[in-house]
Amino acid sequence: MSQQVFPSASFPAYPTIKLNPPSGWTHQVVPDALGALMAPAAEGRYTANVVISVSRRLPGYQLRDIAASVDSFLDALPDAVLLATEPVVINSRDWHVREARYTHPQAGSLAQFTAVTVVHQDAAADVVQLTGSCQPIEGNHDLKAIYSLVASADVTPAP
């Protein structure tokens, strides 16, 4: 067998993901993800964040497939309350967006905002997932910051 290379036509590179984080947010390497964007830390408070991940699927995988998976995962969280969702278009790309409130064993009450889209390539379909979480506290601007960050998402197939 000849040498195989990533990226190549057989093994395409992951999509390009451009995001505009709020002022003061920093990037961080996290396991099993491309990375995370983190709000400024505050003593005694959960640090709001958005985790960026990409997972590879077989060609033909559709947005409705990952949407069902996301909804099922969120519904299984402790004390989960799923808020309404609808298809969203962000920068000309279809996304499934779902917000949930749940109880995290260590952090307490959290809001989780998950946005997914599928990037189709000849050899694969890539699921791009942006998962934001913060404490849903009155006067906390973290959720709006997460909405804004997700709304800035510009996802394109790799060159």
N, C-alpha and C positions, 0 to 999 in steps of 0.2 A: 504494500500500500504506500502511496506517495505521502509526503508530509502534508498535514492539514494545518491550516492557519486560522486563528481568530484575531481580528475579524476577517471574513471573506464572504463570498456569495453563499457558500454552504453554511457558514456560521456568522451571520451578520452581527455587526456591533449593536449595542443597545441604543435606543433612541437618544437624541439630544434633548435635555430638559433644562429650560431656562426659567428661573424664578426670581422675583424681586422681594426679598425679605424686608420686613420693617427695619427702620433705623435701630441700631443697637443689637440686632440679632446676630448670632455667630454660627459658624458651621462646626460640625463635630462628626467624627467618624463613629459609627455605631455598628455592632455586629449584624450580619445578615441583611444589610441595607446598603444603598449607595452612600447614604449619609443622613444627617439631620440638621435642621436649622433650629436654633435655640434662642428663646427670649432671654433678656438679661435676668440673671438669677436674683432672687430676693430672699433674704433670710426667713425661714419658716414657711415658705410658700412653694408649691409645686411649680416647676419651671415649664412654662408652655413650650411646645416644640412641634415641629412638623418633620416626620420621618419620610424619606424619599426612597422608594424601592422599585425595582423592575424584576418581573419574573417572566420567564420564557414559556410559551405554550405552542402547541402544534398549529400549523396554518388552519384557518377557518374558525379559530376561537373568537367568540363575539363578546361585545360589551354586556349583553344580557346574561352571559354565562358568569362573568366575574361579578356582575351586579347581584345576582342571586347568592353567590358565595359570600360577598361582603355583608349583605343583609342577614344571612344566616349566622355568620360569625358575630356580628354586633348584637343580634338578638340573644345569643348565648352568654353574653357578659353578665356578671352579677347585678341583679336589680335593674336590668336594662330597660330603658324606655327609648324606642326608636321614634324619631321625629320624621315628619313627612319628607318625601323626596320627589324629585322629578328630574327628567333628563335636563342636562345643562350643556350649553355650548360655551366653551372657553377658547378664545383665539382660534375659531373655526374648527374646533375638534369637539366631538361628542364625549361627554363625561357622565358617569353615574356618581351622584353625591348623596351621602347619607350622614346624618348627625344622630348621635345617640348620647344619652346620659346614663351613667352606670356608677357602681360603687367599686372602687379599686381597693384591694385588701390593705395596702399601705398608705395610699394617697387620699383615700376617702372619695368624695363625690367628684367625678370627672365628666367633662364633655369630650367626646371623640368625634372628629369630623373627618370622614374618609371620602376621598375623591379618586376614582379610577377611570382610566381610558385604555383603549387597546390600539396599538400601533401595528398595522399589518405590513409584513414584508414577505417576499417570495418564499423564503425558507422557514418562516416562523411568525408568530404573533407575540408581541411583547406587551405585558400588562404593566402600565405605569401607575403606581399608587402613591398618593400623598395622604399621610395620616397625621392629622393634627390633634393634639390633646392639651387640655388646660382645665383649671378649676372653674366651674360655672358660678362665680361669685358676683354679686351685684356690684356694679362699678368696675369690674375687671374688663379691661379692654383686650385681653389676650384672644378671645374668640373672634372679635372683629379683625384683629391682626392676622389670625389664621385664615379667615375668609379672604382677606385682601391678598395674602400670599398665594393661596390657591387660585384666585381669580387672575393672577399674573402669569399662571403656568403657560408656557409656550413649548409644546412637545412636538418634535419632528423626527421622522425616520433618520437614522444615521446616514451620513453622506456616503 
